[in-house]
Amino acid sequence: MGWKRWCLFLMPMAVSASSLSHSCRHRSCSFTPDVVLNVTRQTISIGGISRYSTLVNGSIPGPTIRIPEEQVVWIRVYNEMSDDNLTMHWHGLAQAAYPFSDGTPMASQWPIPPHHFFDYELKTARGTAGSYYYHSHIGFQASTATGALIVDDSGPPPYTYDEERLVFLQEYWPSTDDEVSRDLTATPRRWPGEPLGWLINGKTANGSGHMDVIDIDPGKTYRFRFVAATALSLALLGFEHHGPFDVIQADAGYTEPRSVEWMQIGSGQRYDVLFRAKTCQELQKEDGRMDFYMQLESRERHEVVTSYAILRYSNDCFCGESKRLSEETIPTVKPLTLPPTIDGYLDYVLRPLSGVDDDDFPTAAEVTRRVVLHMQQIRNSYVLWLVNDEAWTEAGTGPGPTRARPEEPYLVSLYRNRSAHLPDYGAAVSRGGLCPRTGTYPARIGEVVEVVLQQLGAKALDGGDMQGPAAADTHPWHAHGPHVWDAGSGPGQWSPTEAERRLQGARPVKRDTTLLYRYGDAAAAPDSAAGWRLWRLRVRQPGVWMVHCHTLQHMMQGMQTVWVHGDAVDLLSVGRPDVDGYLEYGGDAYGNSSYDPRVLHFGDGECGPDCGR
């Protein structure tokens, strides 16, 4: 299969219907997708335990997908599960997904029913090369149903290196996906427990198995791609006997090099670094050692979970035997003393790489509107994570202040009846950003919106004590669709004066996932300010976008919002009846063993000889 079938190209949704090649359709009998992902459930052994898990192509993690910039790629996703729905989200691909391809159930698409498949059409623009990943967006499936997605530069990358290595981080859990879902939504609520350990590129030596081995050669420079496909844990890691490395990308945006001693990464985040291997001369000072540990620990949890990988040098420097580490036995004494949580990690010091990022960061004077998202845990026999006093869940049902979502995805509702489901912009502005009728946050094309993420100390509605570790948490907030400018963070209560003071001299980078820290205040008093994060966004790309905490347990307990960028003309660029197959659960845009779907080509229109039948 040639490169042409593996490339992506970004095309804004805000174009007229006549400019889209949506008249082109394909049926699966005459169409070959570029990538095929089969999602199943089966019992596998992870870290010495047997677990009924959701898998992509039968493995953890799923296969790595590599595509270059600027052309179209089609990914067919089969839901071979008998007992659950499925979607697939392309995490971090800003506006890479056409209207129904972002993979968010009940927001942008109907989920894929059991024993059906869906063809996702993706595009990306020049300048979006970097490290991404894909994962299911249903329940707790993403803890295992996930894999790396790499977009390669269309030309020479701005940094020189010899080779690259992937470091894909996950946790493993004793409870199944369904058990976690039942526990988190139960009344009274049951916490499903902490992870049993880490998976590094799908491997762990805890209980049984082998550590992951990262093979390198002396004297070479490597691009390490760190991907945090974690459900819960904040990760902090370092390399034994190796000095600082340079961060060159954050969430697939190139940055000026920034030297760091440690890597701290939250769920959904990606960092690319330049790692310089020791030379033969330097290795001679290591007393024959050619293996070194990469040590990984959790942060912000009740217990520290530790795991290891091995950094292994090829034996090109010396004659005879070299000292090697066991792949099956973890060290009895930790080789590294890793620091506690680094609050504000890389805030204000990462800068976009000149000539790569457009560096169009909006000033405070350009901001046309501010939306403050107050987030807080509440307990009343149940536990919810609220955003502006509401919880949003996939099911749309739940105790207390759970938003009763529509019975169909928002984008589907907009196509069916524009006026009935389009958010009331005026009402939203008067209520701090939230449209009370639709439960969405609307924004107009051309606006410059400032978003304040403000954490509040938890409160108990049942009179219980909310002091202690559960009073506040560290939240990785993820924005679907366009990336946002990360304008920093701080402890306590956000104020515009303090935010601007901290921004002085900074050149913020664009991110899709940033951390809202609790700044050590795990025992924050109820309703007290417990840390903030600031985003700015130029609204340019129409779409229905989720914005949510990427801790899976918090998502399932309501810590999600839905944003609608643009009006009906901007959003509904393809009219009916073209899209009718996308508007029904299991509609004719979804195939199965006896039915070939009718799928729109929103992009290049290259369908093949038998399209449009």
Backbone hydrogen bonds, N-H to C=O, Kabsch-Sander energy under -0.5 kcal/mol:
donor,donor_aa,acceptor,acceptor_aa,energy
5,R,2,G,-1.1
6,W,3,W,-2.5
7,C,3,W,-0.6
7,C,4,K,-0.7
8,L,68,P,-1.6
9,F,70,E,-0.5
10,L,124,T,-0.9
15,V,13,M,-2.6
19,S,16,S,-1.2
20,L,17,A,-1.2
21,S,603,G,-0.6
22,H,20,L,-0.6
24,C,21,S,-1.5
26,H,599,V,-1.4
30,S,27,R,-2.1
31,F,28,S,-1.1
34,D,74,W,-1.4
35,V,74,W,-1.7
37,L,76,R,-3.0
39,V,37,L,-0.6
39,V,78,Y,-2.6
40,T,38,N,-0.6
40,T,55,L,-2.0
42,Q,53,S,-2.0
44,I,42,Q,-0.5
44,I,51,R,-2.5
46,I,44,I,-0.6
46,I,49,I,-2.9
49,I,46,I,-1.8
51,R,44,I,-2.7
53,S,42,Q,-2.6
53,S,51,R,-0.8
55,L,40,T,-2.9
55,L,53,S,-0.5
56,V,59,S,-1.1
57,N,38,N,-3.4
57,N,55,L,-0.6
59,S,56,V,-1.4
62,G,146,T,-3.9
65,I,148,A,-2.5
67,I,150,I,-2.7
69,E,152,D,-1.2
70,E,124,T,-1.1
71,Q,8,L,-2.7
73,V,122,L,-1.8
75,I,120,Y,-2.6
76,R,35,V,-2.8
76,R,74,W,-0.5
77,V,75,I,-0.5
77,V,118,F,-2.6
78,Y,37,L,-3.1
78,Y,76,R,-0.6
79,N,116,H,-3.1
80,E,39,V,-2.4
80,E,78,Y,-1.0
86,L,112,I,-1.0
89,H,135,H,-3.1
91,H,89,H,-1.0
91,H,133,Y,-1.5
93,L,90,W,-1.9
94,A,92,G,-1.6
96,A,93,L,-1.8
98,Y,121,E,-1.5
101,S,98,Y,-3.3
106,M,109,Q,-1.4
107,A,104,T,-1.7
108,S,104,T,-2.0
109,Q,104,T,-1.5
112,I,86,L,-3.8
115,H,79,N,-2.2
115,H,81,M,-0.6
116,H,79,N,-0.7
116,H,113,P,-1.2
117,F,591,G,-2.4
118,F,77,V,-1.9
119,D,589,A,-0.5
120,Y,75,I,-2.9
120,Y,118,F,-0.7
122,L,73,V,-2.6
122,L,120,Y,-0.6
123,K,96,A,-3.1
128,T,125,A,-1.5
130,G,151,V,-1.7
132,Y,149,L,-2.6
133,Y,91,H,-1.1
134,Y,147,G,-2.7
135,H,89,H,-2.0
136,S,145,A,-1.9
137,H,87,T,-0.7
139,G,137,H,-0.5
141,Q,138,I,-2.0
143,S,140,F,-1.7
144,T,141,Q,-1.9
145,A,141,Q,-3.1
146,T,144,T,-1.7
147,G,134,Y,-1.9
149,L,132,Y,-2.1
150,I,65,I,-3.2
151,V,130,G,-2.5
152,D,67,I,-2.4
152,D,150,I,-0.6
162,D,221,T,-2.7
163,E,221,T,-1.2
165,R,223,R,-2.4
167,V,225,R,-3.1
168,F,166,L,-0.5
169,L,167,V,-0.6
169,L,227,V,-3.0
170,Q,199,L,-2.3
172,Y,197,G,-1.9
177,D,52,Y,-0.6
180,V,176,T,-2.4
181,S,177,D,-2.3
182,R,178,D,-2.5
183,D,179,E,-2.5
184,L,180,V,-2.4
185,T,181,S,-1.6
186,A,182,R,-0.5
186,A,183,D,-0.9
189,R,381,S,-2.0
190,R,183,D,-2.2
196,L,172,Y,-2.5
197,G,172,Y,-0.9
199,L,170,Q,-3.3
200,I,203,K,-2.6
201,N,168,F,-3.1
201,N,199,L,-0.6
202,G,168,F,-0.5
203,K,200,I,-1.4
208,S,206,N,-1.8
211,M,327,E,-3.2
214,I,212,D,-0.5
214,I,310,I,-3.4
215,D,213,V,-0.8
216,I,312,R,-2.7
219,G,278,K,-1.9
220,K,217,D,-1.5
222,Y,275,F,-3.2
223,R,163,E,-2.4
224,F,222,Y,-0.8
224,F,273,V,-2.3
225,R,165,R,-3.0
225,R,223,R,-0.5
226,F,224,F,-0.7
226,F,271,Y,-3.0
227,V,167,V,-2.4
227,V,225,R,-0.5
228,A,269,Q,-2.4
229,A,169,L,-1.7
229,A,227,V,-1.1
234,L,299,R,-1.1
235,A,233,S,-0.5
235,A,265,I,-2.4
236,L,297,E,-2.3
237,L,263,M,-2.5
238,G,295,Q,-1.7
240,E,293,Y,-3.2
242,H,239,F,-1.4
245,F,260,V,-2.3
246,D,274,L,-1.8
247,V,245,F,-0.5
247,V,258,R,-3.0
248,I,272,D,-3.0
249,Q,272,D,-1.5
250,A,253,G,-2.0
251,D,270,R,-3.1
253,G,250,A,-1.4
254,Y,252,A,-0.5
255,T,248,I,-2.7
256,E,351,R,-2.8
258,R,247,V,-1.5
260,V,245,F,-2.8
263,M,237,L,-2.5
264,Q,262,W,-0.6
265,I,235,A,-2.4
268,G,228,A,-3.2
269,Q,266,G,-2.5
271,Y,226,F,-1.7
272,D,249,Q,-1.8
273,V,224,F,-2.3
274,L,246,D,-2.7
275,F,222,Y,-3.2
275,F,273,V,-0.6
276,R,274,L,-0.5
277,A,220,K,-2.7
277,A,275,F,-0.7
283,L,279,T,-2.4
284,Q,280,C,-1.6
285,K,282,E,-1.1
286,E,283,L,-2.0
287,D,284,Q,-0.7
288,G,283,L,-0.5
289,R,286,E,-1.5
290,M,323,K,-1.8
291,D,323,K,-0.6
292,F,311,L,-2.0
294,M,309,A,-2.7
295,Q,238,G,-2.3
295,Q,293,Y,-0.6
296,L,307,S,-2.8
297,E,236,L,-2.6
298,S,305,V,-1.4
299,R,234,L,-2.0
305,V,303,E,-0.6
306,T,304,V,-0.5
307,S,296,L,-2.5
309,A,294,M,-1.9
310,I,212,D,-2.7
311,L,292,F,-3.9
311,L,309,A,-0.5
312,R,214,I,-2.5
312,R,310,I,-0.8
313,Y,290,M,-3.1
313,Y,311,L,-0.5
314,S,216,I,-1.9
316,D,314,S,-1.9
323,K,288,G,-2.4
330,I,328,E,-0.5
338,L,336,L,-0.8
343,D,341,T,-1.2
345,Y,342,I,-1.3
347,D,344,G,-2.3
349,V,346,L,-0.8
350,L,346,L,-1.4
353,L,254,Y,-1.7
356,V,353,L,-2.0
357,D,353,L,-1.7
366,E,363,T,-0.9
367,V,363,T,-0.7
367,V,364,A,-0.7
368,T,448,V,-2.5
369,R,448,V,-1.5
371,V,450,E,-3.0
373,L,371,V,-0.6
373,L,452,V,-3.4
374,H,372,V,-0.8
375,M,373,L,-0.5
375,M,454,Q,-2.5
376,Q,386,L,-1.8
378,I,384,L,-2.6
379,R,459,K,-1.4
380,N,382,Y,-2.7
384,L,378,I,-2.1
385,W,557,Q,-2.5
386,L,376,Q,-3.2
386,L,384,L,-0.6
387,V,390,E,-3.0
388,N,374,H,-3.4
390,E,387,V,-1.1
391,A,401,P,-2.3
392,W,558,G,-2.0
402,T,400,G,-1.4
403,R,391,A,-3.9
405,R,403,R,-1.3
410,Y,106,M,-0.8
411,L,107,A,-2.5
413,S,409,P,-2.6
414,L,410,Y,-2.4
415,Y,411,L,-1.9
416,R,412,V,-2.1
417,N,413,S,-2.5
421,H,417,N,-1.4
422,L,418,R,-1.5
425,Y,423,P,-1.0
428,A,424,D,-2.2
429,V,425,Y,-2.6
430,S,426,G,-2.0
431,R,427,A,-0.8
431,R,428,A,-0.9
432,G,429,V,-1.2
433,G,428,A,-3.6
434,L,431,R,-0.7
435,C,433,G,-0.5
435,C,440,T,-3.2
439,G,435,C,-2.3
441,Y,562,V,-2.6
443,A,564,V,-2.3
446,G,539,V,-3.3
447,E,444,R,-2.1
449,V,447,E,-0.5
449,V,537,L,-2.4
450,E,369,R,-2.7
451,V,449,V,-0.5
451,V,535,W,-2.1
452,V,371,V,-2.6
452,V,450,E,-0.5
453,L,451,V,-0.6
453,L,533,R,-3.2
454,Q,373,L,-2.5
454,Q,452,V,-0.8
455,Q,453,L,-0.5
455,Q,531,G,-2.8
456,L,375,M,-2.5
457,G,528,S,-2.4
458,A,471,A,-2.5
459,K,377,Q,-2.1
461,L,379,R,-3.0
461,L,459,K,-0.6
462,D,379,R,-1.0
463,G,460,A,-0.7
466,M,464,G,-0.6
471,A,468,G,-2.2
471,A,522,A,-0.7
472,A,522,A,-0.8
475,H,473,D,-0.5
475,H,516,L,-2.5
477,W,475,H,-0.9
477,W,514,T,-3.0
478,H,548,H,-3.4
479,A,512,D,-2.7
480,H,478,H,-0.6
480,H,546,M,-2.7
484,V,511,R,-2.5
485,W,536,R,-3.0
486,D,484,V,-0.5
486,D,509,V,-2.6
487,A,485,W,-0.9
487,A,534,L,-2.5
490,G,532,W,-1.8
499,A,495,S,-2.5
500,E,496,P,-2.2
501,R,497,T,-2.1
502,R,498,E,-2.3
503,L,499,A,-1.3
504,Q,500,E,-0.7
504,Q,501,R,-0.9
506,A,503,L,-2.5
511,R,484,V,-3.1
514,T,477,W,-2.3
516,L,475,H,-3.4
517,Y,515,L,-0.8
521,D,518,R,-2.1
522,A,520,G,-1.3
524,A,521,D,-1.2
527,D,457,G,-2.5
528,S,525,A,-2.2
530,A,455,Q,-3.0
531,G,492,G,-1.5
532,W,490,G,-2.6
533,R,453,L,-1.8
534,L,488,G,-2.7
535,W,451,V,-2.7
536,R,485,W,-1.6
537,L,449,V,-2.2
539,V,447,E,-2.6
539,V,537,L,-0.7
540,R,538,R,-0.9
543,G,565,H,-1.8
545,W,543,G,-0.6
545,W,563,W,-2.9
547,V,561,T,-2.4
548,H,478,H,-2.3
549,C,559,M,-2.2
550,H,476,P,-3.7
552,L,231,A,-1.9
552,L,550,H,-0.7
555,M,551,T,-2.4
556,M,552,L,-2.4
557,Q,553,Q,-0.8
558,G,555,M,-2.0
559,M,554,H,-2.4
560,Q,558,G,-2.3
561,T,547,V,-1.9
563,W,545,W,-3.4
564,V,441,Y,-1.9
565,H,543,G,-2.8
565,H,563,W,-0.6
566,G,443,A,-3.1
566,G,564,V,-0.6
571,L,567,D,-2.7
572,L,568,A,-2.6
573,S,571,L,-1.2
575,G,573,S,-0.5
578,D,575,G,-0.9
579,V,575,G,-0.5
580,D,577,P,-1.6
582,Y,579,V,-2.4
583,L,580,D,-1.4
587,G,584,E,-2.3
589,A,581,G,-1.6
590,Y,587,G,-2.3
591,G,117,F,-1.8
591,G,589,A,-0.5
592,N,595,Y,-2.1
593,S,115,H,-0.5
595,Y,592,N,-1.0
598,R,588,D,-3.0
599,V,26,H,-2.0
599,V,597,P,-0.7
601,H,24,C,-2.3
602,F,600,L,-0.8
607,C,605,G,-1.4
611,C,608,G,-1.2
612,G,25,R,-0.7
613,R,610,D,-0.8
